[in-house]
Amino acid sequence: MRAPVLALLLQVLAVGLATPVRAEEGPPSEAERQRLERGEIVYRIGAAPREGVAVPGARGAVAFVRIPTGPEPVWAILTAPRGYPEIFPGLRRVEILEEQPGAWLLRTDGKVGPFEFSYHSRYRLHPETRLIEWRLDTTRENDVFDDNWGWWRLVPGPGGTLVVYAIGSVPSSWQPLAGLFERRGIMRALGALRDAAVRRHRAAAGP
């Protein structure tokens, strides 16, 4: 993507993030724009706010990836949670326990190395703004987290879609290597999402 087109895309992102947010959520810097233009995934360490408020001691990140398609194939993937294990490394099964218009309760099972985990999350979907939010259901049995929250945001623009992934969490125990695994997992997940969206777009376009 040429620099002027990418600049237009990031201007659209700035409008989409116009509500007051922490610095970690702000649109990419000039250096980050250049990395996105080269096809890199941008990763910022720092927990996303929970319901607009910073959580002391929380762990997390905000990450960006540019996908060279419109938002439709990306949204289709993200709104089909049973298919997440086919896309995102580390997930074994996603079960929809409750489903209402614009809302889910999901149970997610996965494994990273020798460690297995399971947790329950409530999702809210906002198709009009291409936003998906989640929060751990702390009334149910969960591994790994005492709390977990975040969102996906799709920002369409000229030549592609900028995907924003934000997450914050409070771990349930001391996890000395969690940051390493978290970064690796998020980077792999965004790369896999980009690849899957491109494949879906090409399949829809036909030969």
N, C-alpha and C positions, 0 to 999 in steps of 0.2 A: 504494500500500500504506500502511495506517495505521501509525503509529509503533510501537504495541505488537506488531503482527505482524512488522514488520521487526526489532524487538529480539529476538523469538523466533528468527527466522532466523539472526541473527548469533550468538546463543547456541549454536545448533547448529554454526556454523562454528568457534566457539571450542573446542568439544569435538573436532571433526574435526582441529584443529591442536594438539592437546594435547601432542604430542611436542615436545622442545626444538627450537626454530627460531630463526633470526635475527629481529630486530625487523621487517624488511621483510615477513616472511610473516605477522605477527600479524593478528588479525582487525581489520576496519576500525574506525577511531576514531569518536567521536560525529559529528564533522564529515563524515567519509566516509560514515557511515550515512545522513546527511541527503542527501548527494549521490546515493547509490544509490537512495534513496527517490524522488528526483526523476527517476530514469531515466538518470543520468549514469554514465559509465565512470570508475572511480577508477584512477589511474596513479601508481605510486611508483617513482622512480628508485633503482636500486641492484640489483646482481646477486643473483640467488638463489644460495644456497649449493650447492656441488657435493658430492653425497653427504654433506650435513650440515656441510661445512667451507667457510668463506669463502675465496674465491680472490682474492688481491691483484691489483689491476689489471683485474679482470674488469668487463665492461659488462653491463647488463641492467636488468630491472624486474620488479615484481610488480603485476598489475592485476586489478581486480574488475569484474564486471558482473552485475547481477541480471536473470534471464530469467524472465518471468511464465508459466512452464510447469513441469511436473515435470522430473526429470532425463532421462527416457526419450528425448525427441526430441534433446536435446543430446548424449547419449551415442551415439545412433545416427549422428549427423553425425560426431562425432570418431572413431568406430571404423570409418569408411568412408573411408580416406585417399585413395583414387583420386578421390573427389569434392571434395577440398580446393580444387582450382583453381576450382571453381564457386562456392565460398564465400569464400575468402580472397584478397584483392587481392595481386597480384604473383607468384602461383604459376601456372606454365604446365602442369606435369605432375608427378604423383607416381606412382612405380612401386614396386610391392612386389617386392623382389628375393628375400626370404625370408619365410616365414610359418609360425609354429608357434603352438600354443595359448598365448595370452597374450603373444606376442612378434612383432615385425616387424623387418625391415631395409628401410628406405625410401630411395629416391633421389628427391630433390626438385630440380626445375628451375624457375627463375623469372627474372623481369626486373623491375627497378625503374629507371624512367627509361631511360637508354641502357645500363645495366649488367645483364648476364646473369650468373647464378650457378647452381651445382649443388653439392649436398652429400649425404652419406649419414648416416643416423641410425638407431640401434637403439632401438626402443620396447618398453616393458613395460607391459602392461595389467593393472589390478587391478579387475575388475568389482565385487567385494564392497565396495570402498571408493570406487568411481567415481573412480579415479585413473589417469592415463596419464603415464608418465615417458619421457623420451628423453635420449639422449646421442649426440654425434657419434661416428661410427665413424672414428677417426683412422688406421686401417689402410688406408683407401681415399682416393681423390683427392677433395679438397674445395676449393671456392672460399670466400672470405670469412672463414672461421673456422679457427683452430688448434684450438679446442675450443668446444663448444656443448652446453648441457644445460638441462633444465627439466621442467615438468609442467603438466598440466591437472588441476584438482580440482573436482568437482561436489559442492556441499553443498545437498541438498534441505531445504526447510523450508516453513512455512506460506505459501502464496500464491506460491511460486516457487522457483527454484534459483539459488544464488549460485555463479558460475563464477570460479575462481581460476586465473589464468594467470601462471606464473613462469618466468623465463628468465635465464640467465647465459651469457656468451660471452667468449672471448678472440679478438679479431680477428687475422687473419693479416697485416695491414699497417695503417699509419696511415690512419684513415678519419675525416677532420675533420667530416663531416656525418652520420656514422653515427647519432649520438644523435637527431638530428632525424628521420631516416627511420625509425629504430626506433620511436620514440614514435608517429609517424603511422601506421606499419604495424600496430602492436599495437592502437591505438585503432580503426582501421578493421576489423581482423580481429574484434575482440570485438563491434563493432556489427553486422557481417555475420553472425556466429554467432547473435546474438540474433534478428535478423530471420529467418534461415533456420529456427531452432528454432520460432519462433512460426508461421511458415508451415506447417511440418511438423505442428505440433500442431493447427492449424486444419483441415488437410487430413484428418488422422486422425479428427477429431471429426465431420466431415461437415457438411452444411447444417443 
